[in-house]
């Protein structure tokens, strides 16, 4: 018997709205630094030119968030709201 696959970023996640269906969970894990930066620039701060995320700032973001998409998204959101990278980096 084959069940639908549900891809999750980590083993700890919440599923709602799927009822009592059976499914298989595949844990994807965290991004590598290269993929994390690509994800950050593409999805977390899509309207910001890459030049406005200098390498020294990216290294601080990576140090705090690592390759965890939720933390990268939250960091980008906090920085965008305050227009300050330090706030974004310290928000976690």
N, C-alpha and C positions, 0 to 999 in steps of 0.2 A: 504494500500500500504506500502510495506516495502522497506526502502532505505539501502544501504550499510553503515556500521558504520566506521567512521574515528576516531581513538583514538589520542588525542592530550595531550601533557604534560600540557599546560596552555590554557586559553581561547584566548590568543593572539598568533596566529601562521599564517604562510603563506602556502597556498596550491597552487601548480602549477602543470600543466600537467594533470589535471583531466577533463578539458573542462567544459562543462555545466551540468555535472552529479549532481544529488541531492544526498545528503548524510546526515547522522546523526552524530553529533559530541558528543563524550563522553570525558569529561575532566578527566584525571587521577589524576592530582595534583602532589605534591612533594613527594619524598621518605621520609620515616621515617629515623632516624639516622642510624639504623642498616642496612636498605636496601641501603641507600646512600653509606655507607662504602663498602658494598658488590659490588655495582655498580662501585664505584670508583676503587676498587682493580681489578675488573674483566674487566672493559671496558676502564678505563681512564689510568691506568698504568699496563697493563696486564703482562708485562715482568719484573715487579719489585716484588721481594718477599715481603710479608706482613710485615716482620721484618724491612724493610727499610722505612716503614710508621709507625713510633712510635705513640703511643696514644697521646702524647702531640702535635705532628704535626697534627694528624687527628682532634683533637679538634679545632685547629686553622682553618683547612680547613672547617670543619663543621660550625664554627662561621661565616665564610665569605660566603660560598656557600650554606649552608643549604642543602635541599634535591633537589635542582634544577639541573637536569642532564646536561644542557648546561653549567652551571657554573662549575660543577665538571669536565666535559670534558676539558674546557678551562684551568682550574687550573692545571690539570694533564699534559696538553700539554705544558703550560708555564714552569712548573717545569721540565719536561723532556728535553726541549730545553736548559734550563740554568743549569740543574742539581742542582737546588736550590729551596727548598720548600718555602722559604720566597718570592721569585719572583712569584711563582705560587699563593700563598695566597694573595699577594698584587696586582695581575693583574686584580682584579675586585673590 
